[in-house]
Amino acid sequence: MQGTVLLTGAAGGIGRATAHFLAQRGHAVVIADLDVAACRSVASEIRAAGGQSIAVGLDVSDPASVDAAVATAQDLGELKGLVNSAGIVHLGGIRDVSRTDWDRVIGVNLTGTYNLCKAVEPVFTQHGGSIVNVASTAGRTASTFSSPAYVASKAGVIGLTMSLAHQLAPQGVRVNAVAPGIIDTPMIQGYGPERHEKLLAGIPLGRMGSAEEVAHTIGFLISDESSYVTGQTIAINGGTFIS
Ligand SMILES: NC(=O)c1ccc[n+]([C@@H]2O[C@H](COP(=O)([O-])OP(=O)(O)OC[C@H]3O[C@@H](n4cnc5c(N)ncnc54)[C@H](O)[C@@H]3O)[C@@H](O)[C@H]2O)c1
């Protein structure tokens, strides 16, 4: 599958690396994020390198914004791929999770992923497609630092991935997820040196992952190279959690 891929969170660390990797592999890429200025700059970098790309502002938690982005994405050619990388992190224990925090984290990470999957479903079931959701190791094993809201949101993404994969397979739509561990992006820069040290000590490969290492797995799952893979969550975590 070449075709057009809609990528959310495309201005972030993993999103930006994925955008460039998908473009290098011949996909037209729709760069979607809350940060419109950053989206424009990623899209113009891709065009300058000879790829096809447009930028679109998007709030994944707002269904109207999502529907508008999916409509715009179809201007760039046959929409055949969706990568849900938009997300927000939340750290702490249950006492740190206010009802407002809970709604915000679930609203972006889980409901946002649902909103995008729901919006592309009528398009993808017409001609096939591939969806890759960005979950987290935190959705498979409760980590020390992630809050219950973040863990629940990412466990929900894994459940949503399995359910959609099962339901949409007969229409030629594959749905998979990646579960990154500690990846060196702006998201984890606020963790502070003490947390970084503890996290590094728990990684058997002895280092953080790079955004490019996540992008390579997403590129595989989006493409026909993984044509018999659906409903799976692939861990990219340096051996932190082995199941
Ligand atoms: N970095 C890690 O260690 C790590 C580990 C596991 C999972 N993840 C997941 O990977 C994904 C990408 O994270 P990252 O490390 O690139 O983080 P990042 O903070 O660099 O990027 C996240 C992007 O999402 C965008 N975003 C946030 N809320 C949005 C909304 N409502 N609508 C549209 N865009 C929105 C942000 O503007 C940002 O560009 C996230 O889902 C995150 O939970 C990251």
The ligand as an SDF file (V2000), in Angstrom:
LIG
                    3D

 44 48  0  0  0  0  0  0  0  0999 V2000
    7.8480    9.3770   24.2000 N   0  0  0  0  0  0  0  0  0  0  0  0
    7.5860    8.2760   24.8660 C   0  0  0  0  0  0  0  0  0  0  0  0
    8.3840    7.7990   25.6850 O   0  0  0  0  0  0  0  0  0  0  0  0
    6.2860    7.5290   24.6110 C   0  0  0  0  0  0  0  0  0  0  0  0
    6.1550    6.2600   25.1920 C   0  0  0  0  0  0  0  0  0  0  0  0
    4.9860    5.5440   24.9860 C   0  0  0  0  0  0  0  0  0  0  0  0
    3.9730    6.0820   24.2210 C   0  0  0  0  0  0  0  0  0  0  0  0
    4.1260    7.3280   23.6830 N   0  0  0  0  0  0  0  0  0  0  0  0
    3.0030    7.8420   22.8870 C   0  0  0  0  0  0  0  0  0  0  0  0
    3.4920    8.2330   21.6300 O   0  0  0  0  0  0  0  0  0  0  0  0
    2.6420    9.2500   21.0890 C   0  0  0  0  0  0  0  0  0  0  0  0
    3.5220   10.3810   20.5880 C   0  0  0  0  0  0  0  0  0  0  0  0
    4.2480   10.8790   21.6920 O   0  0  0  0  0  0  0  0  0  0  0  0
    5.5900   11.7400   21.5280 P   0  0  0  0  0  0  0  0  0  0  0  0
    6.5980   11.1320   22.4080 O   0  0  0  0  0  0  0  0  0  0  0  0
    5.8630   11.9830   20.1000 O   0  0  0  0  0  0  0  0  0  0  0  0
    5.0820   13.0600   22.2670 O   0  0  0  0  0  0  0  0  0  0  0  0
    5.1040   14.5850   21.8130 P   0  0  0  0  0  0  0  0  0  0  0  0
    4.6000   15.3410   23.0030 O   0  0  0  0  0  0  0  0  0  0  0  0
    6.4140   14.9320   21.2180 O   0  0  0  0  0  0  0  0  0  0  0  0
    3.9890   14.6080   20.6560 O   0  0  0  0  0  0  0  0  0  0  0  0
    2.6160   14.5310   20.9140 C   0  0  0  0  0  0  0  0  0  0  0  0
    1.9090   15.3880   19.8740 C   0  0  0  0  0  0  0  0  0  0  0  0
    0.5100   15.2440   20.0650 O   0  0  0  0  0  0  0  0  0  0  0  0
   -0.0770   16.5190   19.8380 C   0  0  0  0  0  0  0  0  0  0  0  0
   -1.3690   16.5960   20.5080 N   0  0  0  0  0  0  0  0  0  0  0  0
   -1.6220   16.6030   21.8370 C   0  0  0  0  0  0  0  0  0  0  0  0
   -2.9370   16.7410   22.0550 N   0  0  0  0  0  0  0  0  0  0  0  0
   -3.5320   16.8050   20.8240 C   0  0  0  0  0  0  0  0  0  0  0  0
   -4.8800   16.9570   20.3930 C   0  0  0  0  0  0  0  0  0  0  0  0
   -5.8950   17.0900   21.2660 N   0  0  0  0  0  0  0  0  0  0  0  0
   -5.1270   16.9760   19.0670 N   0  0  0  0  0  0  0  0  0  0  0  0
   -4.1040   16.8840   18.1710 C   0  0  0  0  0  0  0  0  0  0  0  0
   -2.8170   16.7660   18.5170 N   0  0  0  0  0  0  0  0  0  0  0  0
   -2.5290   16.7330   19.8430 C   0  0  0  0  0  0  0  0  0  0  0  0
    0.9190   17.5110   20.4320 C   0  0  0  0  0  0  0  0  0  0  0  0
    0.7070   18.8260   19.9170 O   0  0  0  0  0  0  0  0  0  0  0  0
    2.2460   16.8990   20.0270 C   0  0  0  0  0  0  0  0  0  0  0  0
    2.7080   17.4190   18.7920 O   0  0  0  0  0  0  0  0  0  0  0  0
    1.6860    9.6400   22.2100 C   0  0  0  0  0  0  0  0  0  0  0  0
    0.4380    9.0270   21.9960 O   0  0  0  0  0  0  0  0  0  0  0  0
    2.3570    9.0820   23.4510 C   0  0  0  0  0  0  0  0  0  0  0  0
    1.4290    8.7910   24.4770 O   0  0  0  0  0  0  0  0  0  0  0  0
    5.2550    8.0570   23.8540 C   0  0  0  0  0  0  0  0  0  0  0  0
  1  2  1  0
  2  3  2  0
  2  4  1  0
  4  5  1  0
  4 44  2  0
  5  6  2  0
  6  7  1  0
  7  8  2  0
  8  9  1  0
  8 44  1  0
  9 10  1  0
  9 42  1  0
 10 11  1  0
 11 12  1  0
 11 40  1  0
 12 13  1  0
 13 14  1  0
 14 15  2  0
 14 16  1  0
 14 17  1  0
 17 18  1  0
 18 19  2  0
 18 20  1  0
 18 21  1  0
 21 22  1  0
 22 23  1  0
 23 24  1  0
 23 38  1  0
 24 25  1  0
 25 26  1  0
 25 36  1  0
 26 27  1  0
 26 35  1  0
 27 28  2  0
 28 29  1  0
 29 30  1  0
 29 35  2  0
 30 31  1  0
 30 32  2  0
 32 33  1  0
 33 34  2  0
 34 35  1  0
 36 37  1  0
 36 38  1  0
 38 39  1  0
 40 41  1  0
 40 42  1  0
 42 43  1  0
M  CHG  2   8   1  16  -1
M  END
$$$$
